[in-house]
Amino acid sequence: SSEEVTKLLRADEGDSAYLLTGADGHAPTIGQLRAIYPDLDTTHPDLLDGHVTDDFYVVGDVRGNENIALLSMHSVWISEHNYQVDRLRAEHPSWSEDELFEASKIIV
């Protein structure tokens, strides 16, 4: 949704090719993001919409928590993105984290 949110949702504080996941391997929650980023502004218009609690999922689309079908699709896309990072890393060991991230994003 924005460069700022994209960096927020990348692992290792935005420096990794991988997308951040929660403890269950799916989308991270706002509570998990707050643990990583204590000064997180949850009112950012591209992050979440309306009143949020720590168990809301953050997927880069403000509509992500509106229904379980949309949230499940985002979870699949996160897993597929991280799978593609692994695959591309094996094929192109000299690629940077940004190159791996962008190539995986294009594939997904």
N, CA, C and O atoms as a GROMACS GRO file, in nm:
protein
  432
    1SER      N    1   0.081  -0.120   0.000
    1SER     CA    2   0.000   0.000   0.000
    1SER      C    3   0.086   0.126   0.000
    1SER      O    4   0.044   0.229  -0.053
    2SER      N    5   0.206   0.118   0.060
    2SER     CA    6   0.299   0.230   0.058
    2SER      C    7   0.439   0.176   0.088
    2SER      O    8   0.454   0.066   0.141
    3GLU      N    9   0.540   0.254   0.053
    3GLU     CA   10   0.678   0.213   0.082
    3GLU      C   11   0.700   0.197   0.232
    3GLU      O   12   0.769   0.106   0.276
    4GLU      N   13   0.640   0.286   0.309
    4GLU     CA   14   0.654   0.282   0.455
    4GLU      C   15   0.598   0.152   0.513
    4GLU      O   16   0.662   0.089   0.597
    5VAL      N   17   0.480   0.112   0.468
    5VAL     CA   18   0.418  -0.011   0.517
    5VAL      C   19   0.493  -0.133   0.464
    5VAL      O   20   0.508  -0.232   0.535
    6THR      N   21   0.541  -0.126   0.339
    6THR     CA   22   0.619  -0.236   0.284
    6THR      C   23   0.743  -0.261   0.369
    6THR      O   24   0.772  -0.376   0.402
    7LYS      N   25   0.815  -0.156   0.405
    7LYS     CA   26   0.934  -0.172   0.488
    7LYS      C   27   0.898  -0.227   0.626
    7LYS      O   28   0.970  -0.309   0.681
    8LEU      N   29   0.786  -0.183   0.679
    8LEU     CA   30   0.739  -0.229   0.809
    8LEU      C   31   0.710  -0.380   0.807
    8LEU      O   32   0.733  -0.448   0.907
    9LEU      N   33   0.659  -0.431   0.695
    9LEU     CA   34   0.619  -0.571   0.686
    9LEU      C   35   0.728  -0.664   0.638
    9LEU      O   36   0.708  -0.785   0.628
   10ARG      N   37   0.846  -0.608   0.607
   10ARG     CA   38   0.960  -0.694   0.572
   10ARG      C   39   1.032  -0.734   0.701
   10ARG      O   40   1.044  -0.654   0.794
   11ALA      N   41   1.079  -0.856   0.705
   11ALA     CA   42   1.149  -0.907   0.824
   11ALA      C   43   1.278  -0.829   0.847
   11ALA      O   44   1.324  -0.755   0.760
   12ASP      N   45   1.336  -0.847   0.963
   12ASP     CA   46   1.462  -0.780   1.002
   12ASP      C   47   1.451  -0.629   0.988
   12ASP      O   48   1.541  -0.564   0.935
   13GLU      N   49   1.340  -0.575   1.036
   13GLU     CA   50   1.315  -0.431   1.035
   13GLU      C   51   1.329  -0.371   0.896
   13GLU      O   52   1.383  -0.261   0.879
   14GLY      N   53   1.281  -0.444   0.796
   14GLY     CA   54   1.277  -0.394   0.660
   14GLY      C   55   1.398  -0.424   0.575
   14GLY      O   56   1.404  -0.382   0.459
   15ASP      N   57   1.496  -0.495   0.629
   15ASP     CA   58   1.618  -0.522   0.555
   15ASP      C   59   1.622  -0.659   0.490
   15ASP      O   60   1.717  -0.690   0.417
   16SER      N   61   1.524  -0.742   0.514
   16SER     CA   62   1.522  -0.878   0.462
   16SER      C   63   1.435  -0.890   0.339
   16SER      O   64   1.345  -0.809   0.318
   17ALA      N   65   1.462  -0.990   0.258
   17ALA     CA   66   1.376  -1.020   0.143
   17ALA      C   67   1.246  -1.086   0.187
   17ALA      O   68   1.147  -1.085   0.114
   18TYR      N   69   1.247  -1.143   0.308
   18TYR     CA   70   1.130  -1.215   0.358
   18TYR      C   71   1.026  -1.118   0.413
   18TYR      O   72   1.059  -1.012   0.464
   19LEU      N   73   0.899  -1.157   0.401
   19LEU     CA   74   0.793  -1.084   0.467
   19LEU      C   75   0.784  -1.132   0.611
   19LEU      O   76   0.807  -1.249   0.640
   20LEU      N   77   0.753  -1.042   0.698
   20LEU     CA   78   0.740  -1.071   0.840
   20LEU      C   79   0.620  -1.163   0.863
   20LEU      O   80   0.514  -1.144   0.804
   21THR      N   81   0.639  -1.262   0.948
   21THR     CA   82   0.528  -1.350   0.985
   21THR      C   83   0.514  -1.352   1.136
   21THR      O   84   0.607  -1.319   1.209
   22GLY      N   85   0.397  -1.392   1.180
   22GLY     CA   86   0.374  -1.408   1.322
   22GLY      C   87   0.431  -1.540   1.370
   22GLY      O   88   0.491  -1.616   1.293
   23ALA      N   89   0.413  -1.568   1.497
   23ALA     CA   90   0.465  -1.691   1.557
   23ALA      C   91   0.407  -1.816   1.491
   23ALA      O   92   0.470  -1.921   1.491
   24ASP      N   93   0.287  -1.803   1.434
   24ASP     CA   94   0.222  -1.917   1.369
   24ASP      C   95   0.260  -1.931   1.222
   24ASP      O   96   0.210  -2.021   1.155
   25GLY      N   97   0.348  -1.843   1.172
   25GLY     CA   98   0.390  -1.850   1.033
   25GLY      C   99   0.299  -1.775   0.937
   25GLY      O  100   0.324  -1.774   0.816
   26HIS      N  101   0.196  -1.714   0.989
   26HIS     CA  102   0.101  -1.640   0.906
   26HIS      C  103   0.125  -1.490   0.923
   26HIS      O  104   0.230  -1.450   0.972
   27ALA      N  105   0.030  -1.410   0.886
   27ALA     CA  106   0.043  -1.265   0.895
   27ALA      C  107   0.070  -1.221   1.039
   27ALA      O  108   0.016  -1.280   1.133
   28PRO      N  109   0.153  -1.119   1.056
   28PRO     CA  110   0.178  -1.070   1.192
   28PRO      C  111   0.058  -0.990   1.244
   28PRO      O  112  -0.019  -0.935   1.166
   29THR      N  113   0.045  -0.986   1.374
   29THR     CA  114  -0.061  -0.906   1.435
   29THR      C  115  -0.004  -0.769   1.473
   29THR      O  116   0.117  -0.749   1.476
   30ILE      N  117  -0.093  -0.677   1.501
   30ILE     CA  118  -0.050  -0.544   1.543
   30ILE      C  119   0.029  -0.553   1.674
   30ILE      O  120   0.123  -0.477   1.695
   31GLY      N  121  -0.008  -0.646   1.760
   31GLY     CA  122   0.066  -0.666   1.886
   31GLY      C  123   0.208  -0.712   1.860
   31GLY      O  124   0.301  -0.666   1.927
   32GLN      N  125   0.227  -0.801   1.764
   32GLN     CA  126   0.362  -0.847   1.730
   32GLN      C  127   0.443  -0.734   1.668
   32GLN      O  128   0.563  -0.722   1.694
   33LEU      N  129   0.379  -0.651   1.586
   33LEU     CA  130   0.450  -0.536   1.529
   33LEU      C  131   0.488  -0.436   1.637
   33LEU      O  132   0.596  -0.378   1.632
   34ARG      N  133   0.400  -0.416   1.733
   34ARG     CA  134   0.431  -0.322   1.843
   34ARG      C  135   0.549  -0.371   1.926
   34ARG      O  136   0.626  -0.291   1.979
   35ALA      N  137   0.564  -0.504   1.938
   35ALA     CA  138   0.678  -0.559   2.011
   35ALA      C  139   0.809  -0.529   1.938
   35ALA      O  140   0.912  -0.507   2.001
   36ILE      N  141   0.805  -0.528   1.805
   36ILE     CA  142   0.924  -0.498   1.724
   36ILE      C  143   0.946  -0.348   1.714
   36ILE      O  144   1.059  -0.301   1.723
   37TYR      N  145   0.838  -0.275   1.695
   37TYR     CA  146   0.842  -0.130   1.676
   37TYR      C  147   0.761  -0.063   1.787
   37TYR      O  148   0.643  -0.033   1.767
   38PRO      N  149   0.821  -0.038   1.904
   38PRO     CA  150   0.745   0.018   2.016
   38PRO      C  151   0.677   0.152   1.986
   38PRO      O  152   0.575   0.184   2.048
   39ASP      N  153   0.731   0.229   1.894
   39ASP     CA  154   0.673   0.360   1.862
   39ASP      C  155   0.581   0.356   1.740
   39ASP      O  156   0.556   0.459   1.678
   40LEU      N  157   0.531   0.238   1.706
   40LEU     CA  158   0.447   0.220   1.589
   40LEU      C  159   0.322   0.307   1.595
   40LEU      O  160   0.250   0.306   1.695
   41ASP      N  161   0.298   0.381   1.488
   41ASP     CA  162   0.178   0.463   1.476
   41ASP      C  163   0.069   0.379   1.410
   41ASP      O  164   0.068   0.363   1.288
   42THR      N  165  -0.023   0.328   1.489
   42THR     CA  166  -0.128   0.240   1.435
   42THR      C  167  -0.239   0.318   1.367
   42THR      O  168  -0.334   0.259   1.316
   43THR      N  169  -0.228   0.451   1.366
   43THR     CA  170  -0.328   0.531   1.297
   43THR      C  171  -0.287   0.562   1.153
   43THR      O  172  -0.357   0.633   1.082
   44HIS      N  173  -0.173   0.509   1.110
   44HIS     CA  174  -0.128   0.532   0.972
   44HIS      C  175  -0.238   0.483   0.877
   44HIS      O  176  -0.282   0.369   0.889
   45PRO      N  177  -0.283   0.567   0.784
   45PRO     CA  178  -0.397   0.530   0.699
   45PRO      C  179  -0.374   0.409   0.609
   45PRO      O  180  -0.470   0.346   0.565
   46ASP      N  181  -0.249   0.374   0.580
   46ASP     CA  182  -0.222   0.257   0.496
   46ASP      C  183  -0.200   0.130   0.577
   46ASP      O  184  -0.179   0.023   0.520
   47LEU      N  185  -0.204   0.141   0.708
   47LEU     CA  186  -0.175   0.026   0.794
   47LEU      C  187  -0.302  -0.049   0.831
   47LEU      O  188  -0.318  -0.165   0.794
   48LEU      N  189  -0.390   0.015   0.903
   48LEU     CA  190  -0.517  -0.045   0.944
   48LEU      C  191  -0.624   0.062   0.940
   48LEU      O  192  -0.594   0.181   0.940
   49ASP      N  193  -0.747   0.020   0.937
   49ASP     CA  194  -0.858   0.113   0.927
   49ASP      C  195  -0.943   0.105   1.054
   49ASP      O  196  -0.982  -0.004   1.095
   50GLY      N  197  -0.970   0.219   1.114
   50GLY     CA  198  -1.058   0.223   1.230
   50GLY      C  199  -0.988   0.185   1.359
   50GLY      O  200  -0.865   0.187   1.368
   51HIS      N  201  -1.067   0.149   1.458
   51HIS     CA  202  -1.016   0.111   1.590
   51HIS      C  203  -0.950  -0.026   1.580
   51HIS      O  204  -1.009  -0.121   1.528
   52VAL      N  205  -0.828  -0.038   1.630
   52VAL     CA  206  -0.756  -0.164   1.622
   52VAL      C  207  -0.719  -0.214   1.760
   52VAL      O  208  -0.704  -0.137   1.854
   53THR      N  209  -0.706  -0.345   1.770
   53THR     CA  210  -0.657  -0.408   1.892
   53THR      C  211  -0.533  -0.488   1.856
   53THR      O  212  -0.502  -0.505   1.738
   54ASP      N  213  -0.462  -0.536   1.956
   54ASP     CA  214  -0.337  -0.607   1.933
   54ASP      C  215  -0.352  -0.736   1.852
   54ASP      O  216  -0.253  -0.785   1.797
   55ASP      N  217  -0.472  -0.792   1.844
   55ASP     CA  218  -0.488  -0.916   1.769
   55ASP      C  219  -0.535  -0.896   1.625
   55ASP      O  220  -0.568  -0.993   1.557
   56PHE      N  221  -0.540  -0.772   1.578
   56PHE     CA  222  -0.568  -0.746   1.437
   56PHE      C  223  -0.446  -0.786   1.355
   56PHE      O  224  -0.332  -0.764   1.397
   57TYR      N  225  -0.468  -0.843   1.239
   57TYR     CA  226  -0.359  -0.880   1.149
   57TYR      C  227  -0.321  -0.762   1.062
   57TYR      O  228  -0.405  -0.679   1.027
   58VAL      N  229  -0.193  -0.755   1.028
   58VAL     CA  230  -0.143  -0.648   0.942
   58VAL      C  231  -0.089  -0.713   0.815
   58VAL      O  232   0.005  -0.792   0.820
   59VAL      N  233  -0.151  -0.679   0.701
   59VAL     CA  234  -0.115  -0.744   0.576
   59VAL      C  235  -0.084  -0.645   0.464
   59VAL      O  236  -0.064  -0.686   0.349
   60GLY      N  237  -0.081  -0.515   0.494
   60GLY     CA  238  -0.053  -0.417   0.390
   60GLY      C  239  -0.175  -0.371   0.316
   60GLY      O  240  -0.165  -0.292   0.222
   61ASP      N  241  -0.290  -0.418   0.355
   61ASP     CA  242  -0.418  -0.379   0.296
   61ASP      C  243  -0.512  -0.352   0.413
   61ASP      O  244  -0.536  -0.441   0.495
   62VAL      N  245  -0.564  -0.231   0.422
   62VAL     CA  246  -0.648  -0.196   0.537
   62VAL      C  247  -0.772  -0.283   0.548
   62VAL      O  248  -0.833  -0.291   0.655
   63ARG      N  249  -0.810  -0.349   0.439
   63ARG     CA  250  -0.929  -0.436   0.441
   63ARG      C  251  -0.898  -0.577   0.488
   63ARG      O  252  -0.988  -0.661   0.494
   64GLY      N  253  -0.773  -0.605   0.521
   64GLY     CA  254  -0.729  -0.741   0.553
   64GLY      C  255  -0.806  -0.810   0.664
   64GLY      O  256  -0.817  -0.932   0.664
   65ASN      N  257  -0.861  -0.734   0.758
   65ASN     CA  258  -0.934  -0.793   0.870
   65ASN      C  259  -1.085  -0.793   0.849
   65ASN      O  260  -1.160  -0.831   0.940
   66GLU      N  261  -1.132  -0.751   0.732
   66GLU     CA  262  -1.275  -0.741   0.710
   66GLU      C  263  -1.344  -0.876   0.702
   66GLU      O  264  -1.457  -0.892   0.750
   67ASN      N  265  -1.278  -0.976   0.640
   67ASN     CA  266  -1.338  -1.108   0.636
   67ASN      C  267  -1.228  -1.214   0.629
   67ASN      O  268  -1.117  -1.187   0.584
   68ILE      N  269  -1.261  -1.332   0.672
   68ILE     CA  270  -1.164  -1.440   0.684
   68ILE      C  271  -1.110  -1.484   0.548
   68ILE      O  272  -0.995  -1.527   0.538
   69ALA      N  273  -1.191  -1.473   0.443
   69ALA     CA  274  -1.145  -1.515   0.310
   69ALA      C  275  -1.032  -1.424   0.262
   69ALA      O  276  -0.931  -1.474   0.210
   70LEU      N  277  -1.046  -1.295   0.278
   70LEU     CA  278  -0.942  -1.202   0.236
   70LEU      C  279  -0.816  -1.221   0.321
   70LEU      O  280  -0.705  -1.220   0.268
   71LEU      N  281  -0.834  -1.237   0.450
   71LEU     CA  282  -0.720  -1.258   0.539
   71LEU      C  283  -0.647  -1.388   0.504
   71LEU      O  284  -0.524  -1.393   0.506
   72SER      N  285  -0.721  -1.492   0.471
   72SER     CA  286  -0.657  -1.620   0.437
   72SER      C  287  -0.579  -1.607   0.306
   72SER      O  288  -0.472  -1.668   0.293
   73MET      N  289  -0.629  -1.531   0.211
   73MET     CA  290  -0.556  -1.510   0.085
   73MET      C  291  -0.425  -1.436   0.112
   73MET      O  292  -0.321  -1.471   0.055
   74HIS      N  293  -0.428  -1.336   0.198
   74HIS     CA  294  -0.305  -1.264   0.232
   74HIS      C  295  -0.205  -1.358   0.299
   74HIS      O  296  -0.085  -1.350   0.274
   75SER      N  297  -0.254  -1.447   0.383
   75SER     CA  298  -0.166  -1.543   0.449
   75SER      C  299  -0.099  -1.635   0.348
   75SER      O  300   0.019  -1.665   0.359
   76VAL      N  301  -0.177  -1.679   0.248
   76VAL     CA  302  -0.121  -1.763   0.141
   76VAL      C  303  -0.016  -1.685   0.064
   76VAL      O  304   0.091  -1.739   0.034
   77TRP      N  305  -0.044  -1.560   0.032
   77TRP     CA  306   0.052  -1.478  -0.044
   77TRP      C  307   0.181  -1.455   0.034
   77TRP      O  308   0.289  -1.454  -0.024
   78ILE      N  309   0.170  -1.435   0.165
   78ILE     CA  310   0.290  -1.418   0.248
   78ILE      C  311   0.375  -1.545   0.243
   78ILE      O  312   0.496  -1.537   0.223
   79SER      N  313   0.312  -1.660   0.261
   79SER     CA  314   0.384  -1.787   0.257
   79SER      C  315   0.448  -1.810   0.120
   79SER      O  316   0.562  -1.855   0.111
   80GLU      N  317   0.374  -1.780   0.014
   80GLU     CA  318   0.426  -1.799  -0.121
   80GLU      C  319   0.543  -1.704  -0.148
   80GLU      O  320   0.642  -1.743  -0.210
   81HIS      N  321   0.532  -1.582  -0.103
   81HIS     CA  322   0.641  -1.485  -0.120
   81HIS      C  323   0.768  -1.539  -0.053
   81HIS      O  324   0.875  -1.538  -0.114
   82ASN      N  325   0.757  -1.584   0.070
   82ASN     CA  326   0.874  -1.633   0.142
   82ASN      C  327   0.930  -1.760   0.079
   82ASN      O  328   1.052  -1.782   0.082
   83TYR      N  329   0.844  -1.844   0.024
   83TYR     CA  330   0.889  -1.963  -0.050
   83TYR      C  331   0.970  -1.921  -0.173
   83TYR      O  332   1.076  -1.977  -0.202
   84GLN      N  333   0.919  -1.821  -0.245
   84GLN     CA  334   0.989  -1.774  -0.365
   84GLN      C  335   1.124  -1.712  -0.330
   84GLN      O  336   1.220  -1.725  -0.406
   85VAL      N  337   1.133  -1.646  -0.216
   85VAL     CA  338   1.263  -1.593  -0.171
   85VAL      C  339   1.361  -1.708  -0.155
   85VAL      O  340   1.474  -1.699  -0.203
   86ASP      N  341   1.320  -1.814  -0.089
   86ASP     CA  342   1.409  -1.931  -0.071
   86ASP      C  343   1.451  -1.988  -0.206
   86ASP      O  344   1.569  -2.018  -0.226
   87ARG      N  345   1.357  -2.004  -0.297
   87ARG     CA  346   1.385  -2.061  -0.428
   87ARG      C  347   1.482  -1.973  -0.507
   87ARG      O  348   1.580  -2.022  -0.563
   88LEU      N  349   1.454  -1.844  -0.509
   88LEU     CA  350   1.540  -1.752  -0.584
   88LEU      C  351   1.678  -1.738  -0.520
   88LEU      O  352   1.778  -1.725  -0.590
   89ARG      N  353   1.684  -1.741  -0.388
   89ARG     CA  354   1.813  -1.732  -0.317
   89ARG      C  355   1.903  -1.850  -0.357
   89ARG      O  356   2.024  -1.833  -0.374
   90ALA      N  357   1.844  -1.969  -0.372
   90ALA     CA  358   1.921  -2.087  -0.412
   90ALA      C  359   1.970  -2.075  -0.556
   90ALA      O  360   2.081  -2.118  -0.588
   91GLU      N  361   1.887  -2.016  -0.642
   91GLU     CA  362   1.924  -2.001  -0.784
   91GLU      C  363   2.018  -1.883  -0.810
   91GLU      O  364   2.099  -1.886  -0.903
   92HIS      N  365   2.007  -1.780  -0.727
   92HIS     CA  366   2.083  -1.657  -0.748
   92HIS      C  367   2.148  -1.612  -0.617
   92HIS      O  368   2.107  -1.512  -0.559
   93PRO      N  369   2.250  -1.684  -0.571
   93PRO     CA  370   2.310  -1.652  -0.441
   93PRO      C  371   2.374  -1.514  -0.432
   93PRO      O  372   2.398  -1.464  -0.322
   94SER      N  373   2.402  -1.451  -0.544
   94SER     CA  374   2.465  -1.319  -0.540
   94SER      C  375   2.365  -1.204  -0.534
   94SER      O  376   2.405  -1.088  -0.518
   95TRP      N  377   2.235  -1.234  -0.546
   95TRP     CA  378   2.136  -1.127  -0.542
   95TRP      C  379   2.126  -1.065  -0.404
   95TRP      O  380   2.142  -1.133  -0.303
   96SER      N  381   2.099  -0.936  -0.401
   96SER     CA  382   2.080  -0.864  -0.275
   96SER      C  383   1.942  -0.896  -0.217
   96SER      O  384   1.857  -0.955  -0.283
   97GLU      N  385   1.922  -0.856  -0.093
   97GLU     CA  386   1.792  -0.876  -0.028
   97GLU      C  387   1.683  -0.801  -0.105
   97GLU      O  388   1.572  -0.852  -0.122
   98ASP      N  389   1.714  -0.681  -0.151
   98ASP     CA  390   1.615  -0.604  -0.227
   98ASP      C  391   1.582  -0.670  -0.360
   98ASP      O  392   1.466  -0.673  -0.400
   99GLU      N  393   1.682  -0.724  -0.428
   99GLU     CA  394   1.656  -0.794  -0.554
   99GLU      C  395   1.570  -0.918  -0.532
   99GLU      O  396   1.479  -0.945  -0.609
  100LEU      N  397   1.599  -0.992  -0.426
  100LEU     CA  398   1.519  -1.110  -0.394
  100LEU      C  399   1.376  -1.071  -0.358
  100LEU      O  400   1.281  -1.136  -0.400
  101PHE      N  401   1.362  -0.964  -0.279
  101PHE     CA  402   1.229  -0.918  -0.240
  101PHE      C  403   1.147  -0.878  -0.361
  101PHE      O  404   1.033  -0.922  -0.377
  102GLU      N  405   1.204  -0.795  -0.447
  102GLU     CA  406   1.131  -0.746  -0.563
  102GLU      C  407   1.097  -0.859  -0.662
  102GLU      O  408   0.987  -0.862  -0.717
  103ALA      N  409   1.190  -0.949  -0.685
  103ALA     CA  410   1.164  -1.061  -0.777
  103ALA      C  411   1.054  -1.151  -0.722
  103ALA      O  412   0.967  -1.196  -0.797
  104SER      N  413   1.056  -1.178  -0.592
  104SER     CA  414   0.953  -1.261  -0.530
  104SER      C  415   0.817  -1.192  -0.536
  104SER      O  416   0.715  -1.256  -0.560
  105LYS      N  417   0.817  -1.062  -0.515
  105LYS     CA  418   0.693  -0.985  -0.521
  105LYS      C  419   0.635  -0.991  -0.662
  105LYS      O  420   0.514  -1.004  -0.678
  106ILE      N  421   0.718  -0.983  -0.763
  106ILE     CA  422   0.671  -0.990  -0.902
  106ILE      C  423   0.612  -1.128  -0.930
  106ILE      O  424   0.507  -1.138  -0.993
  107ILE      N  425   0.678  -1.233  -0.886
  107ILE     CA  426   0.629  -1.369  -0.909
  107ILE      C  427   0.493  -1.390  -0.844
  107ILE      O  428   0.400  -1.442  -0.906
  108VAL      N  429   0.482  -1.349  -0.719
  108VAL     CA  430   0.356  -1.368  -0.646
  108VAL      C  431   0.248  -1.278  -0.704
  108VAL      O  432   0.134  -1.280  -0.656
   0.00000   0.00000   0.00000
